[in-house]
Amino acid sequence: MAQKGVQLDRETFSCSICLDLLNDPVTLHCGHSYCMNCIKDYWDEKDNEEIYSCPQCRQTFTPRPLLLKNTMLAVLVEELKKTGLQAASPADLYYAGPEDVACDVCTGRKLKALKSCLVCMASYCEKHLQPHFELPIFKNHKLVEPSKKLQENICSRHDEVMKMFCRTDQQCICYLCSVDEHKGHDTVSAAAERTERQKELEVSRQTIQQRIQDREKDVKVLQQEVVAINGSADKAVEHSEKTFAELIRLIQKRSSDVKQQVRAKQETEVSRVKDLQEKLEQEIAELKRKDAELKTLSHTEDHNQFLHNYPSLSALSESTSSIHIRHLRYFEDVTAAVSKARDKLQDVLRETWTNISQTVTTVDVLLPQPEPKTRTDFLRYSRELTLDPNTAYTKLVLSKGNKRASRMGQHQSYSSHPERFTVYGQVLSAESLTGRCYCEVEWRGNGINVAVAYKNISRAGDGMECRFGGNDKSWAIECLQNKCKFWSKNVQTPVSGLPSSRIGVYLDHSAGILSFYSVSETMTMTLLHRVQTTFTQPLYAGLWLHCCGVTAEFCKLK
């Protein structure tokens, strides 16, 4: 409520001409107040009319009233200014700034234009625009958003509004131009040309909007590609870190084992040497004592005493056997053996690292590389695939590490699973196919469909939405004994080439390329069918074994 009162004060003490707080306020006989300069300027424009009126209530005065400052009102306005309301005056919101289109009629400080008139070639504020809404003469005038470029609609040569368009010279002209320098040209009204161009504009907009939709789809595909790349890279890094950590632990374990063996052998040999050393030192002491006694005996002058003692002193105890040191290299052979193991490990790591590095460099995303030409080129993108048991039809038996599927006559004891195909003899790969990848399927029997499909393909029932190639979520090559067909969206396309017992599948997910090849016994590749489309999800390889006795296997590629 306090805020509303402040707003009323502003309006009450504002001049209705300049919309600002009253400056040197004067009050007319009708009771309305204005800035002294504002009302003077307003009446100065009407001096020749000899009748003066109030701009608000239109009450007339004759003669021109003498204007005297309303001191009480002036004091109140000054008090309002002291409160700081002047800076927040709503009038500032209506005045034209440097970037605004100003009213062409306002005098003094101009207000913002509300509309521009293409007939009057002028811009008007809300107040000066009113005649265009009220007077019939302005009924057909064309009002547009305020424009600073109205002058561009005036012919610089004839000073006329350019209402025509010369199709010959592709420029706007006035009527006089059409009968002068543009005489004989193909001219129409600007409105008619606008109508034609508007149609072209709508067509262009439709094209742009369609392109926007296409690019937005591409962006979604790229976003999915980023997710797939990040996920695959994270898994690869996690696996490599785990694998190398295991190698490090194994090497550390072997290092610890060697250290323990060397130390144990060191302790044993040192103990043996020290035991022998102690025996030798004891023997040396005994011999020195015996030598001293014999020396003393040799100096005895009593012959009888010498002969009596000599037999007991001359007898020597059994000597320790001679020491034969084996001039071995001690543990240098261990050092050599460890060094040899190191060299072999370095060779293995160097060779495997080259393979790992080359494998990493083959990962490409949206690179403008040509499609593979030779089988060697295709093998660069080979993928090891396995079959997902949870998707396998119950009459399929998986073997060889889930790489082979065989169609049986009896249902197998599989557990119920929401991803299992319930009617058709189909199965999907456990691994998704993104980026560039290539695989080969070896098959035997009466018929098979080799396919790729989105993970969200339907599984339950016998409808086309569940069949490989019977919907817009799968693409399949059907191989029979003597003919081939391509299926997608339940539409079959005859294939001229004959199928072999080995079918190659090449996918460039980001480029939208899917190709099926017949691979002969000599590994010669013959293109059966090629698809160019847009894949919006990761794909999975699929096999459909038509009847009992059919087998199919993902080949191990070198």
C-alpha positions in Angstrom: 0.0 0.0 0.0 2.9 2.4 0.8 4.3 1.7 -2.7 1.0 2.5 -4.3 0.8 5.8 -2.5 4.2 6.8 -3.8 3.2 6.0 -7.3 0.1 8.2 -7.0 2.2 11.0 -5.7 4.4 10.8 -8.8 1.4 10.9 -11.1 -0.2 13.7 -9.2 2.8 16.0 -9.3 3.9 15.1 -12.9 3.4 17.3 -16.0 1.1 15.6 -18.5 3.0 17.2 -21.3 6.6 16.2 -20.5 5.6 13.4 -18.1 8.2 14.5 -15.7 7.9 16.0 -12.2 6.6 19.6 -12.4 9.3 22.2 -12.9 8.2 25.8 -11.9 4.6 24.5 -11.7 1.7 26.8 -12.8 -2.0 26.0 -12.3 -4.6 27.0 -14.8 -8.1 28.2 -14.0 -9.5 24.7 -14.7 -7.2 23.3 -11.9 -4.7 21.4 -14.0 -1.0 22.1 -13.4 1.9 22.1 -15.9 5.6 23.0 -16.1 5.7 26.7 -16.9 7.9 26.2 -20.0 5.8 23.2 -21.2 2.5 25.1 -21.2 4.2 28.2 -22.7 5.6 26.1 -25.6 2.3 24.4 -26.1 0.4 27.8 -26.4 3.2 29.4 -28.5 2.4 26.8 -31.2 -1.2 28.1 -31.2 -0.6 31.8 -31.0 -2.4 32.4 -34.3 -5.6 30.8 -33.0 -6.3 33.4 -30.3 -8.0 30.7 -28.2 -6.0 28.8 -25.7 -7.1 25.5 -24.1 -6.0 23.1 -21.4 -4.2 20.1 -22.9 -6.1 17.8 -20.6 -9.7 19.0 -20.2 -9.8 21.2 -23.4 -11.3 24.1 -21.4 -10.7 27.3 -23.4 -9.3 30.6 -22.2 -9.6 34.1 -23.8 -7.3 35.9 -23.7 -4.1 33.9 -23.0 -3.9 33.4 -19.3 -1.1 35.0 -17.3 1.0 32.2 -15.8 2.1 32.5 -12.2 4.2 30.0 -10.3 2.3 27.9 -7.8 4.6 28.2 -4.8 2.8 25.7 -2.7 2.9 23.1 -5.4 6.6 24.0 -6.1 7.4 23.3 -2.4 5.7 19.9 -2.6 7.5 18.9 -5.7 10.9 19.9 -4.2 10.0 17.7 -1.2 9.4 14.8 -3.6 12.7 15.4 -5.3 14.5 15.3 -1.9 13.1 11.7 -1.4 14.9 10.6 -4.5 11.7 9.8 -6.5 12.8 12.0 -9.3 15.5 9.6 -10.3 13.0 6.8 -10.5 10.4 8.8 -12.4 8.3 6.7 -14.8 8.7 9.3 -17.5 12.3 8.2 -18.1 10.9 4.9 -19.3 9.1 6.7 -22.2 11.8 9.1 -23.4 13.8 8.0 -26.4 17.4 7.1 -25.9 20.2 6.9 -28.5 19.2 3.4 -29.5 15.4 4.1 -29.6 13.2 5.4 -32.5 12.0 8.9 -31.4 8.6 10.3 -32.1 8.8 12.7 -35.1 6.1 15.0 -33.7 7.3 15.6 -30.1 9.0 18.8 -29.4 11.8 19.3 -26.9 12.7 16.0 -25.3 11.2 13.3 -27.6 9.3 10.2 -26.5 9.9 6.7 -27.8 7.9 5.9 -30.9 5.2 3.2 -30.5 4.7 2.7 -34.3 6.0 3.9 -37.6 3.6 4.7 -40.5 4.7 3.7 -44.0 2.3 6.2 -45.6 3.2 9.2 -43.5 6.8 8.1 -43.4 6.9 9.2 -39.8 7.1 7.6 -36.3 4.7 8.4 -33.5 4.6 8.1 -29.7 1.5 6.8 -28.1 -0.1 10.2 -27.8 0.6 11.4 -31.3 -0.4 8.0 -32.7 -4.0 8.4 -31.5 -5.3 10.2 -34.7 -4.3 7.1 -36.7 -6.8 5.1 -34.6 -9.5 7.7 -34.3 -9.7 9.6 -37.7 -11.0 7.8 -40.9 -8.4 9.6 -43.1 -5.7 7.4 -41.5 -7.7 4.1 -41.8 -5.6 2.7 -44.7 -2.3 3.8 -43.3 0.2 0.9 -42.7 1.6 0.9 -39.2 4.7 -1.1 -38.4 7.1 -1.5 -35.5 9.2 1.6 -34.9 11.9 1.8 -37.6 14.9 4.1 -38.2 15.0 3.1 -41.8 11.8 4.8 -43.0 13.9 7.1 -45.2 15.1 4.1 -47.2 11.5 3.8 -48.5 11.7 7.2 -50.2 13.0 7.4 -53.8 16.1 9.6 -53.7 15.5 10.8 -57.2 11.7 11.7 -57.0 11.2 12.0 -53.3 8.3 9.7 -53.5 7.4 6.5 -51.5 8.7 3.5 -53.3 5.6 1.3 -53.7 6.6 -0.7 -56.7 9.3 -3.3 -57.5 11.2 -3.7 -60.8 11.8 -7.4 -61.4 14.1 -6.6 -64.3 16.6 -4.6 -62.1 15.5 -6.3 -58.8 15.0 -3.1 -56.9 12.3 -1.1 -55.2 11.1 2.0 -57.2 8.5 4.7 -57.0 5.7 5.3 -59.6 7.6 8.0 -61.4 10.6 5.6 -61.8 8.3 3.1 -63.5 7.4 5.6 -66.2 10.9 7.0 -66.4 14.2 5.1 -66.3 12.3 1.8 -65.6 9.8 2.2 -68.4 9.2 -1.1 -70.2 10.6 -3.1 -67.4 8.7 -5.9 -65.6 7.3 -4.0 -62.7 4.7 -5.0 -60.1 3.6 -3.5 -56.8 5.8 -4.0 -53.8 3.0 -5.8 -52.1 2.6 -8.3 -55.0 6.4 -9.0 -55.1 6.3 -9.4 -51.3 3.6 -12.1 -51.7 5.7 -14.0 -54.2 8.8 -13.7 -52.1 6.9 -14.7 -49.0 6.0 -18.0 -50.7 9.6 -18.5 -51.5 10.5 -17.6 -48.0 8.1 -20.2 -46.6 9.6 -22.9 -48.9 13.1 -21.8 -47.7 11.9 -22.0 -44.1 10.5 -25.5 -44.6 13.8 -26.6 -46.1 15.7 -25.0 -43.2 13.4 -26.6 -40.6 13.8 -30.0 -42.3 17.5 -29.5 -42.2 17.3 -28.5 -38.6 15.4 -31.7 -37.8 18.0 -33.8 -39.7 20.9 -32.1 -38.0 19.2 -32.5 -34.6 18.9 -36.2 -35.3 22.5 -36.2 -36.3 23.3 -34.5 -33.0 21.4 -37.2 -31.1 23.4 -39.9 -33.0 26.6 -38.1 -32.1 25.5 -37.8 -28.5 24.9 -41.6 -28.5 28.2 -42.1 -30.2 30.0 -40.1 -27.4 28.3 -42.2 -24.8 29.3 -45.4 -26.6 32.9 -44.2 -27.1 33.2 -43.1 -23.4 31.7 -46.4 -22.2 33.9 -48.5 -24.4 37.0 -46.5 -23.6 36.3 -46.7 -19.8 35.8 -50.5 -20.1 39.1 -50.9 -22.0 41.0 -48.7 -19.5 39.5 -50.6 -16.6 40.3 -54.0 -18.1 43.9 -53.0 -19.1 44.6 -51.5 -15.6 43.3 -54.8 -14.1 45.3 -56.9 -16.5 48.5 -55.0 -16.0 48.0 -54.9 -12.2 47.7 -58.7 -12.4 50.9 -58.9 -14.4 52.7 -56.6 -11.9 51.5 -58.7 -9.0 52.7 -61.9 -10.8 56.1 -60.3 -11.4 56.3 -59.1 -7.8 55.4 -62.6 -6.6 58.1 -64.2 -8.8 60.6 -61.6 -7.6 59.8 -62.4 -4.0 60.1 -66.1 -4.7 63.6 -65.7 -6.3 64.7 -63.5 -3.4 63.5 -66.1 -0.8 65.2 -68.9 -2.7 68.5 -67.0 -3.0 68.5 -66.0 0.6 67.7 -69.5 1.8 70.5 -71.0 -0.3 72.8 -68.2 0.8 72.2 -69.0 4.5 72.7 -72.8 3.9 76.0 -72.4 2.1 77.3 -69.8 4.5 76.5 -72.1 7.4 78.3 -75.0 5.8 81.4 -72.9 5.1 81.4 -71.5 8.7 81.1 -75.0 10.2 84.1 -76.2 8.2 86.0 -73.0 9.0 85.5 -73.6 12.7 86.8 -77.2 12.4 89.9 -76.1 10.6 90.6 -73.4 13.2 90.3 -76.0 16.0 92.7 -78.3 14.1 95.1 -75.4 13.7 95.1 -74.7 17.4 95.6 -78.4 18.2 98.6 -78.6 15.8 100.1 -75.5 17.3 99.9 -76.9 20.8 101.4 -80.2 19.6 104.2 -78.3 17.8 105.0 -76.4 21.1 105.2 -79.6 23.1 107.5 -81.2 20.5 109.7 -78.2 20.5 110.0 -78.4 24.3 110.7 -82.1 24.0 113.4 -81.5 21.5 115.3 -79.4 24.0 115.2 -82.1 26.8 118.8 -83.2 27.7 117.7 -86.3 29.5 117.8 -89.1 26.9 115.7 -91.4 28.9 113.0 -88.8 29.5 113.0 -87.9 25.8 112.5 -91.5 24.8 109.8 -92.0 27.3 107.7 -89.0 26.3 108.3 -89.0 22.5 105.8 -91.8 21.6 102.9 -90.1 23.2 103.8 -86.7 21.7 104.7 -87.8 18.2 101.3 -89.3 17.5 99.1 -87.0 15.5 95.2 -87.0 15.4 93.5 -87.6 12.1 93.5 -84.5 10.0 90.5 -82.9 8.4 90.2 -83.7 4.7 91.6 -81.2 2.3 89.3 -78.4 1.2 88.5 -78.3 -2.5 86.8 -75.0 -3.5 84.6 -75.2 -6.5 85.3 -72.2 -8.5 81.6 -71.4 -9.2 80.0 -68.0 -10.1 78.0 -68.4 -7.0 74.6 -66.7 -7.8 75.7 -65.0 -11.1 73.8 -67.8 -12.9 70.7 -66.7 -11.1 71.3 -63.1 -12.3 71.7 -64.3 -15.8 68.6 -66.4 -15.7 66.5 -63.5 -14.4 68.0 -61.2 -17.1 67.1 -63.7 -19.7 63.5 -63.8 -18.4 63.4 -60.1 -18.4 64.6 -60.0 -22.1 61.9 -62.5 -23.1 59.2 -60.6 -21.3 60.4 -57.3 -22.9 60.2 -59.0 -26.3 56.6 -60.3 -25.6 55.5 -56.9 -24.3 57.1 -55.1 -27.3 55.3 -57.4 -29.7 51.9 -57.3 -27.9 52.2 -53.5 -27.4 52.6 -53.0 -31.1 49.4 -55.0 -31.6 47.6 -53.1 -28.8 48.7 -49.7 -30.2 47.6 -50.6 -33.7 44.3 -51.8 -32.4 43.8 -48.5 -30.6 44.6 -46.5 -33.7 42.0 -48.4 -35.8 39.3 -46.9 -33.6 37.9 -44.1 -35.7 34.8 -41.9 -35.3 33.5 -39.9 -38.2 36.8 -40.0 -40.1 36.4 -39.6 -43.8 38.1 -42.9 -44.5 37.3 -44.9 -47.6 35.3 -48.1 -47.2 37.4 -51.3 -47.1 38.3 -52.9 -50.4 40.1 -56.1 -49.7 39.4 -58.8 -47.1 42.6 -57.7 -45.3 41.1 -54.2 -45.0 37.8 -55.7 -43.6 39.7 -57.8 -41.1 41.1 -54.6 -39.6 37.6 -54.1 -38.1 36.9 -57.7 -37.2 35.0 -58.2 -33.9 34.9 -61.3 -31.7 31.2 -61.9 -31.1 29.3 -64.3 -28.9 25.6 -65.2 -28.8 23.4 -64.1 -25.9 21.7 -67.1 -24.3 19.0 -64.9 -22.8 17.8 -64.0 -26.3 17.9 -67.5 -27.9 14.8 -69.3 -29.1 14.2 -72.4 -26.9 14.9 -74.8 -29.9 18.3 -73.3 -30.3 21.4 -74.9 -28.7 24.4 -72.7 -28.1 27.9 -74.2 -28.1 31.6 -73.5 -28.6 31.6 -70.7 -26.1 28.3 -69.4 -27.3 29.7 -68.8 -30.8 27.6 -71.5 -32.5 23.9 -72.0 -32.7 22.1 -75.2 -33.8 18.4 -75.6 -34.5 16.9 -78.7 -32.7 13.6 -80.4 -33.0 12.8 -80.2 -29.3 12.5 -77.3 -26.9 15.4 -76.9 -24.5 15.1 -76.3 -20.8 15.8 -72.6 -20.9 14.6 -70.4 -18.1 12.0 -67.7 -18.9 13.5 -64.4 -19.9 11.9 -61.2 -21.2 14.6 -60.8 -24.0 14.0 -64.3 -25.4 12.5 -64.8 -28.9 9.4 -66.9 -28.3 8.3 -68.0 -31.8 11.1 -67.5 -34.4 14.4 -69.4 -34.2 16.4 -66.2 -33.6 19.2 -65.1 -31.3 21.1 -61.8 -30.9 24.8 -61.2 -30.1 25.8 -60.3 -26.6 28.1 -57.5 -27.9 26.8 -54.3 -29.5 28.1 -53.1 -32.8 29.1 -49.5 -33.0 31.7 -47.6 -35.0 33.3 -49.8 -37.8 33.1 -53.5 -37.3 33.2 -56.7 -39.4 32.2 -60.3 -38.7 31.6 -63.5 -40.6 29.0 -66.2 -40.1 29.6 -69.8 -41.3 26.3 -71.7 -41.8 25.0 -75.1 -42.9 21.4 -76.3 -43.6 18.4 -75.2 -45.6 18.2 -71.5 -44.7 19.3 -68.7 -42.5 18.9 -65.0 -42.0 22.0 -63.0 -41.0 20.9 -59.7 -39.6 21.6 -56.7 -37.5 18.9 -55.3 -35.2 18.3 -52.7 -32.5 18.1 -54.1 -28.9 14.5 -52.9 -28.5 13.2 -55.2 -31.3 10.1 -57.1 -30.2 10.6 -60.7 -29.0 7.2 -62.1 -28.0 4.8 -63.3 -30.7 4.8 -64.2 -34.3 4.2 -60.7 -35.8 6.5 -59.0 -38.3 7.7 -56.7 -35.5 9.6 -59.8 -34.1 11.1 -61.1 -37.4 14.6 -60.0 -38.5 13.9 -57.8 -41.6 10.2 -57.6 -40.9 10.3 -54.1 -39.3 12.2 -50.8 -39.2 14.4 -52.1 -36.3 16.3 -54.8 -38.2 18.1 -55.5 -41.6 18.6 -59.0 -42.8 20.1 -61.0 -45.7 18.1 -64.3 -46.2 20.3 -67.1 -47.5 18.8 -70.2 -49.1 20.5 -73.0 -51.0 20.2 -71.3 -54.4 19.1 -67.7 -53.9 19.4 -64.6 -51.7 17.0 -61.9 -50.5 17.5 -58.7 -48.5 14.7 -57.8 -46.0 13.9 -54.5 -44.2 10.6 -53.0 -43.1 9.0 -56.3 -44.3 10.0 -55.4 -47.9 12.1 -58.0 -49.8 14.7 -57.0 -52.3 16.0 -59.7 -54.7 19.8 -60.2 -54.6 21.6 -61.2 -57.9 24.5 -62.9 -56.2 24.4 -66.5 -54.9 25.1 -67.0 -51.2 28.1 -69.0 -50.0 28.4 -70.9 -46.8 30.2 -67.9 -45.2 28.5 -64.5 -45.0 30.5 -61.4 -44.2 28.8 -58.4 -42.5 30.4 -54.9 -42.5 29.0 -52.0 -40.5 30.0 -48.4 -40.4 27.5 -47.2 -37.7 28.2 -43.5 -37.8 28.2 -43.4 -41.7 25.0 -45.4 -41.8 26.6 -48.1 -44.1 25.6 -51.8 -43.8 27.0 -54.3 -46.3 26.5 -58.1 -46.7 29.1 -60.2 -48.6 29.4 -63.7 -49.8 32.9 -65.1 -48.8 34.1 -67.9 -51.0 36.4 -70.8 -50.0 39.3 -68.8 -51.4 38.2 -65.9 -49.2 37.1 -63.8 -52.2 34.4 -61.3 -51.2 31.3 -60.6 -53.4 28.9 -57.8 -52.4 25.4 -59.1 -52.0 23.6 -56.0 -50.8 24.5 -52.6 -49.4 22.4 -50.3 -47.2 22.8 -46.5 -46.7 20.6 -45.2 -43.9 20.8 -43.6 -40.5 21.2 -45.7 -37.4 19.9 -44.1 -34.3 20.8 -46.9 -31.7 23.6 -49.4 -31.2 23.1 -52.5 -33.3 23.4 -56.2 -32.4 24.2 -59.1 -34.8 21.4 -61.6 -35.2 20.9 -65.1 -36.6 17.6 -66.7 -37.6 17.9 -70.5 -38.2 14.9 -71.4 -40.3 14.4 -75.1 -39.5 15.8 -78.1 -37.7 19.3 -79.1 -38.6 20.6 -75.6 -39.5 23.7 -74.5 -37.7 25.5 -71.1 -37.7 28.7 -69.9 -36.1 30.6 -66.7 -35.7 33.9 -67.3 -37.3 37.2 -66.6 -35.5 39.0 -64.1 -37.8 42.7 -63.7 -38.0 
